[in-house]
Amino acid sequence: MLEPEHGPVIQEEVEHSHVRCWVCVLSCLLLACLYVGSLYIWRSSLPRDHPSVIKRRSASVLLVSALSPAVVKAWMHWADIRVNAFVLELMGVRLEGLVPAAILPLILTMAFYLGPLVHSAMDNPKGFSGELQSLLDVQSWRWCVRDAVWLRNQLVAPVTEELVFRGAMLPMLVPCTGPTAAIFIAPLFFGVAHFHHIIEQRRLHKDSMSIILMVSGTQFLYTTLFGAFTAFIFMRTGHIVGPVVCHAFCNSQGLPDLTSALQHPHKSAILLSYLMGLLLFLVLLFPLTDPFLYGPIPVCSLSAPAASAC
């Protein structure tokens, strides 16, 4: 006798779920557009690396990232999401497990970069000790913090991009897609956002359109893959600090230069270090991101209890 009454209830739940997913996608799209759009509210004929351009754009993206918790809060209201956690905790801003969350993902990323690190040490006349001296050189750090390009690449970009594209977007995607799918969907917004570089390349007439598109396509590929990695770190640790630190480290290293490694006099040792780094990365990927090390993960409260990534 009760079966006919279940149909409308189930249909209503399905419709509510579809609405929630649309709100989620549109909220992520809004954040991505706000982030990229904020870079272009300042009209200038100067290149992107000019200090004045960097300062203005940094102010814009810092403002957008500061507003991102409000977007998440509004999304929770529109999507009727109720969890026992603060918005900032859902976005990975929390104290419990902070120290391992800042250190262990960095160790994991450095393992992946073992090849480039060994390559750099071999090219240094003083070897590994020279690399360590450079790292601990106070004067070098003073120069860095006075350099606008360095501050953008190592501080502003990692903090704002991770807060917006991981910290804000993943909590909004998880209830709709589940944690595993969210890890692979969120980076698409991040990768597409980098297509805005086409605008500046065309304005400066540096290369032909075919070359610009090829470079942008490559950039989309590696930023999407990197975004999936930091999304994985975020979902496993429940912290934003790990993705930020890994982002800053990767920006300092750039893409691994395999072409140069193949032409190096000691290419066998360097290629072996590349292989060892990859193996170390794969072996340590899950142990160093074990949620047990970081305490209860707030963003997982948004997913179904059986969700694998949580």
Number of C-alpha atoms within 10 A of each C-alpha: 4 6 6 8 9 10 10 10 11 11 11 12 11 12 12 14 15 13 14 22 19 14 19 26 17 13 20 24 15 12 23 21 13 17 24 18 16 19 19 13 11 12 8 10 10 12 14 15 12 11 15 14 18 19 15 15 22 21 13 21 23 19 14 23 23 14 13 24 20 14 22 25 17 13 20 19 11 13 19 11 13 10 13 9 13 13 21 18 17 27 27 26 17 17 11 15 18 20 12 18 27 19 15 20 25 22 15 22 22 20 22 23 24 22 25 23 20 20 24 15 17 18 12 13 10 12 14 16 12 14 19 12 11 13 11 11 11 11 9 11 13 10 10 14 13 10 12 18 18 15 17 19 17 21 18 21 19 22 22 22 23 27 25 27 26 30 32 29 29 27 28 31 25 25 22 21 16 21 27 16 13 24 25 16 19 24 26 18 20 23 21 17 19 16 16 14 16 14 10 14 16 13 11 11 10 11 11 10 13 9 11 18 16 11 15 18 16 12 17 21 16 13 19 22 17 19 27 21 18 25 29 22 27 28 29 24 33 32 29 29 27 25 31 27 23 25 24 20 18 20 16 12 14 10 11 17 12 15 8 10 19 13 9 16 9 12 15 12 16 23 19 14 21 24 15 17 22 18 14 17 20 14 12 18 19 13 13 22 22 15 20 13 17 19 13 15 23 24 28 21 18 21 19 13 9 8 12 10 16 22
